[in-house]
Structures are given as structure tokens and as C-alpha cells.
Amino acid sequence: MKPLQISAKTALMLSKKLNVPLEQIMHMPQHILIKKLMEISEEEETKKEE
């Protein structure tokens, strides 16, 4: 499996947001990364509604 095709800046942002080491972000399967991002966006939306 090849690393994700994302910039270093994006990888750092995702690493901080997901509390996951940078190396793990770069080698995470794309579908899992998208699922985690969806979960985070849903959590942020519920916080805004409160």
C-alpha cells in the first residue's frame, strides 16, 4: 500500500485533529481516514448546535 497523496501540512493537521502519529496518518487506508473525518465533522456539528 502506498502512502496517501496529501501534503505535509495536511498530514500534520490531520495528525493533530485525530490524535494519531503522523506516520500512521500517512499509511492509513483512505477509506478509514475518510470515516474518521466524517465522525469528527459530525461531533463538531453537534457541538455547534448546543
C-alpha distances in whole Angstrom, upper triangle without the diagonal:
4,7,9,12,15,18,18,21,19,17,20,22,19,19,23,23,21,22,19,18,16,14,13,13,11,8,9,8,10,13,14,14,17,18,19,20,23,24,25,27,29,30,31,33,35,36,37,39,41
4,7,9,12,14,15,18,17,15,18,20,18,18,22,22,21,22,18,17,15,12,12,12,9,7,10,9,11,14,15,14,16,19,19,20,22,24,25,26,28,30,30,32,34,35,36,39,40
4,6,9,11,12,15,13,11,14,16,14,14,18,19,17,19,15,14,11,9,10,9,5,5,8,8,9,13,13,12,15,17,17,18,20,22,22,23,26,27,27,30,32,32,33,36,38
4,6,9,10,13,11,9,13,14,12,13,17,17,16,18,15,14,12,11,11,8,5,7,8,8,7,11,12,10,12,15,15,15,17,19,19,20,23,24,25,26,29,30,30,33,35
4,7,10,12,10,10,13,14,13,15,18,18,18,20,17,17,14,13,14,11,8,10,11,11,10,13,15,12,14,17,17,16,19,21,21,21,24,26,26,27,30,31,31,34,36
4,7,8,6,7,10,11,10,12,15,15,15,17,16,15,12,13,13,10,8,11,12,13,11,14,15,12,13,16,16,14,17,20,19,19,22,24,23,25,28,28,28,31,33
4,5,5,6,9,10,11,12,14,15,16,18,16,15,12,13,15,12,10,13,14,16,14,18,18,15,16,19,18,16,20,22,20,20,24,25,24,26,29,28,29,32,34
4,5,5,6,9,10,10,12,14,15,16,15,13,9,11,13,11,9,13,15,17,16,19,19,15,17,20,19,17,21,22,20,21,25,25,24,26,29,28,29,32,34
4,5,5,6,9,10,11,12,14,15,15,14,11,13,15,12,12,16,16,18,17,20,20,16,17,20,18,16,20,21,19,19,23,23,21,24,27,26,26,29,31
4,5,5,6,9,10,10,12,14,13,13,10,13,14,10,10,14,14,16,14,17,16,12,13,16,15,13,16,18,15,16,20,20,19,21,24,23,24,27,29
4,5,5,6,9,10,10,12,10,10,7,9,10,7,7,11,11,13,13,15,14,11,13,16,14,13,16,17,16,17,20,20,20,22,25,24,25,28,30
4,5,5,6,9,10,10,10,9,7,10,11,9,10,13,14,17,16,18,17,14,16,18,15,14,18,18,16,17,21,20,19,22,25,24,24,28,29
4,5,5,6,9,10,10,11,9,13,13,10,12,15,15,17,16,18,16,13,14,16,13,12,15,16,13,14,18,17,16,19,21,20,21,24,25
4,5,5,6,8,8,9,8,11,11,7,10,13,11,14,13,14,13,9,11,13,10,9,12,13,11,12,16,15,15,18,20,19,20,23,25
4,6,5,6,5,6,5,9,8,6,9,12,11,14,14,16,14,11,13,15,11,11,15,15,13,15,18,17,17,20,22,21,23,26,26
4,6,5,7,8,9,12,12,10,13,16,15,18,17,19,16,13,15,16,13,12,16,15,12,14,17,16,15,19,20,19,20,24,24
4,6,8,11,11,14,13,11,14,16,15,17,16,17,15,12,13,14,10,9,12,11,8,11,14,12,12,15,17,16,17,20,21
4,5,9,10,13,11,9,13,14,12,14,14,15,12,9,11,11,8,8,11,10,8,11,14,12,13,16,17,17,19,22,22
4,7,9,12,10,10,13,15,13,16,17,18,15,12,15,15,11,12,15,13,11,15,17,15,15,19,20,19,21,24,24
4,6,8,7,7,10,11,10,14,15,16,13,11,14,14,11,12,16,15,13,17,19,17,18,22,22,22,24,27,27
4,6,5,7,9,10,11,14,16,18,15,13,16,17,14,15,19,18,17,20,22,21,22,25,26,25,27,30,31
4,5,5,6,9,10,14,14,17,15,13,16,17,15,15,19,19,17,20,23,22,22,25,27,26,28,31,32
4,5,5,6,9,12,14,17,15,13,17,18,16,17,21,21,20,22,25,25,25,28,30,29,31,34,35
4,5,5,6,10,12,14,12,10,14,15,13,15,18,18,17,20,22,22,23,26,27,27,29,32,33
4,6,5,9,9,12,10,8,11,13,11,12,15,16,15,17,20,20,21,23,25,25,27,29,30
4,6,9,9,13,12,10,13,15,14,14,18,19,18,20,23,23,24,26,28,28,30,32,34
4,6,9,12,11,10,13,15,14,15,18,19,19,22,24,24,25,28,29,30,31,34,35
4,6,8,7,6,10,11,11,12,15,16,16,19,21,21,22,25,26,27,29,31,32
4,6,6,6,9,10,11,13,15,16,17,19,20,22,23,25,27,28,29,31,33
4,5,5,6,9,10,11,12,14,15,17,18,20,21,23,25,26,27,29,31
4,5,5,6,9,10,11,13,14,15,17,19,20,21,23,25,26,27,29
4,5,5,6,9,10,11,13,14,15,17,19,20,22,23,25,26,28
4,5,5,6,9,10,11,12,14,16,17,19,20,21,23,25,26
4,5,5,6,9,10,11,12,14,15,16,19,20,21,23,25
4,5,5,6,9,10,11,13,14,16,17,19,20,22,23
4,5,5,6,9,10,11,13,14,16,17,19,20,22
4,5,5,6,9,10,11,12,14,15,17,19,20
4,5,5,6,9,10,11,13,14,15,17,19
4,6,5,6,9,10,11,13,15,16,17
4,5,5,6,9,10,11,12,15,16
4,5,5,6,9,10,11,13,15
4,5,5,6,9,10,11,13
4,5,5,6,9,10,11
4,5,5,6,9,10
4,5,5,6,9
4,5,5,7
4,5,5
4,5
4
